[in-house]
Amino acid sequence: MIKDINLWGIYIHPFLIGFLFAFIAIRPTNHLLNHFDFYRHVWHPGLFDTALFFILYALFMAMLVPDVVMAIFHMIF
């Protein structure tokens, strides 16, 4: 079971924290990709940004809730 995280007396679900981390991390990532003119090689920048957001979200969730990742890994293999 995924346990809530207590931040100064407020219980927050790890999915929300992972979402916020991904939302914060996507801005500098987009700026860096724009700086190196990466988006001229991408067919649909909005779709690429959405996929990149969910990849970052999955990475942060893997760091916050490793038990869920291990359960999914054991179901697959």
C-alpha positions as CSV (number, residue, x, y, z in Angstrom):
1,M,0.0,0.0,0.0
2,I,1.2,3.5,-0.8
3,K,1.5,5.6,2.3
4,D,0.8,9.3,2.3
5,I,3.7,11.7,3.1
6,N,3.3,14.0,6.1
7,L,4.5,17.5,5.3
8,W,4.1,19.7,8.4
9,G,0.9,18.0,9.4
10,I,-0.6,17.8,5.9
11,Y,-0.9,14.4,4.4
12,I,-0.1,14.4,0.7
13,H,-0.2,11.5,-1.7
14,P,3.1,10.7,-3.4
15,F,1.4,10.9,-6.8
16,L,0.8,14.6,-6.2
17,I,4.4,15.2,-5.1
18,G,5.7,13.3,-8.2
19,F,3.4,15.4,-10.4
20,L,4.7,18.6,-8.9
21,F,8.3,17.6,-9.2
22,A,7.7,16.7,-12.9
23,F,5.9,20.0,-13.5
24,I,8.8,21.9,-12.0
25,A,11.5,19.8,-13.9
26,I,9.8,20.2,-17.3
27,R,10.4,24.0,-17.5
28,P,14.3,23.9,-17.4
29,T,14.2,20.8,-19.6
30,N,12.2,22.6,-22.2
31,H,14.4,25.7,-21.9
32,L,17.5,23.6,-22.4
33,L,16.0,21.8,-25.4
34,N,15.0,25.2,-26.9
35,H,18.5,26.5,-26.3
36,F,20.1,23.7,-28.3
37,D,17.4,24.0,-31.0
38,F,16.3,20.4,-30.5
39,Y,12.7,21.1,-31.4
40,R,13.4,21.6,-35.1
41,H,14.0,17.8,-35.2
42,V,10.7,17.0,-33.5
43,W,7.6,16.6,-35.6
44,H,5.1,17.7,-32.9
45,P,6.6,19.7,-30.0
46,G,3.5,19.6,-27.9
47,L,3.2,15.9,-28.1
48,F,6.9,15.6,-27.4
49,D,6.6,17.8,-24.3
50,T,3.7,15.7,-23.0
51,A,5.6,12.5,-23.5
52,L,8.6,14.1,-21.8
53,F,6.5,15.2,-18.9
54,F,5.1,11.7,-18.3
55,I,8.6,10.2,-18.5
56,L,9.8,12.6,-15.9
57,Y,6.7,11.8,-13.8
58,A,7.5,8.1,-14.0
59,L,11.1,8.7,-13.0
60,F,10.1,10.7,-10.0
61,M,7.4,8.2,-9.0
62,A,10.0,5.4,-9.2
63,M,12.2,7.4,-6.8
64,L,9.3,8.2,-4.4
65,V,7.5,4.8,-4.4
66,P,10.0,2.1,-5.1
67,D,7.6,-0.7,-3.8
68,V,5.1,-0.1,-6.6
69,V,7.8,-0.2,-9.2
70,M,9.1,-3.5,-7.8
71,A,5.6,-4.9,-7.8
72,I,5.1,-4.0,-11.4
73,F,8.5,-5.4,-12.3
74,H,7.6,-8.7,-10.6
75,M,4.3,-8.9,-12.4
76,I,6.0,-8.4,-15.8
77,F,8.9,-10.8,-15.3
